[in-house]
């Protein structure tokens, strides 16, 4: 990874805006790996990513029970949540096939995906109390 950037946000809206700004830098077929504890703002970040890709942010919710949700905009966004899965179950999801298409794929709880692609955006969200978040974004290495 190179070109790492750190942002401090002070509200859910600012966290979402950080995701929207990232959408301007990514391309169809890119993978965004999201890391952070429960409540760190991963879904809020994806909501902004969706808005930046032309999809309705109001449609974005944590796909914890459906595992994968798809949002259509100028670029399709596949939103994956691995929270409820064990690492062995993740291997059965077919994420390699999902990430080989033209959609942007955002994966929450990416630490559960042992075969995550090396060439991916890495977003780490850290709650610093109240609504403050420290967000580190690293772009894929060439």
N, C-alpha and C positions, 0 to 999 in steps of 0.2 A: 504494500500500500504506500501511496505517496500523497502529497498535497492534502494532508490532514488539516482540518479546520475545527475550532471549538467555538461554540455559541452558548451563551447563557440566556435562557428565556425566563420570563417572570409570570407567564400565564399560559393557559391551554391554547389561547389564540396565537401567542407568539411561537409556541411549539409547533402548531399547525403551519404557521407562516414559514418556519424553517423547512418543513417538508415541501411546501409549495416552491420555495426557492430551489431546493434540490431538483425538483421536477424539471426546471429549466436547464439543468446540466446533464440529465440522463437521456438515454436513447432507447428505442424499442429493442427488446431483448436483454436489457440490463437487469441485474439482480441486486436488490437492496436487502442486506442482512441487518435486522434490528435486534439489538441486545439491550437488556435493561430489566430491572426487577418489576414485579407487579405494581402497576400504578405509575410507572416512570414516564409514561407519555407516548408509548409506541403507537397506539391506535390514533392518538391526536396527530402525531407526525404523519401517519399514513393518510389521514383525512386531508392534510395539506398537500401531500403528494398527489392524491386523487384530483383535488381542485386544480393543481398545476398541470395535470395531464388532460384536463378538460372533462373530467367526470364529476358527478355531483358529490360534494363532500357529505351531504346529508344522508347518503346511502351507506356510508362507511360506518361499520361497527365491528367490534372484535369478532372474528370468525371462529371463536373458541369451539363452538359445537358443530359448525359446518366444515371447519378446517380450511376451506378455500372459498373465497368469494371473488366474483369478477365484476369489475366496474368498467363501463365503456365510456370513453372520451375520444380525444384525437389519437390517443394511444390506449390500448386496453391495459388495465391494471389487474393483476392477479394478487390477491391479498391472502396470505397463508398464516395460520396461527398454529404453532406446534406445542402450545402450552400443555395440553392434556395428553400428549403422546410420549411414550418411551422411545428411546433412540432406535430400538429395533423396529418399532411400528413406523417410524419416519421413513425407513428404507422401503417400506411397502407402498408409500404414497405416490411414487412415480414423479418425484420432484424434478428429476433429471429431464424427463420429457416436458414437463411444464416450463422449465427454464430454457428449453431449446427453441422456443417459439419466438414470436415477435412482440409478445406482451412484456411489460415491465412486471417483474415479480418481486413483491415485498414480503419478507418472511419474518414474522415476529417469533421470538424465542429461538433464534437461529442457532443458539448453542446446542440445541438438541439434534441438529442436522450435522452428523459427522462427515458427510460427503459434500458439504456446501462448496460451491465453486470458489476457486481461489480468486478469479477475476470477478469481483463483486464490490459494490459499494458497502462499506461497513459503517453503521450508525449505532453509536453507543449513547444511551440516555441514562443519566444519573439524577435521581431526585435529590435536591439539596434542601428539602423542607418547603412547607407551604406549596406554592405554585412554581418555585424556581427549579429549573432543570439545567444541567450542563450536558450539552449535546456535542459529541465528537463525530465528525463525518470524514471518512477517508475514502478517496476515490480509488477505483481499481488500478492496479499497476498494469502497464502495457505488456 
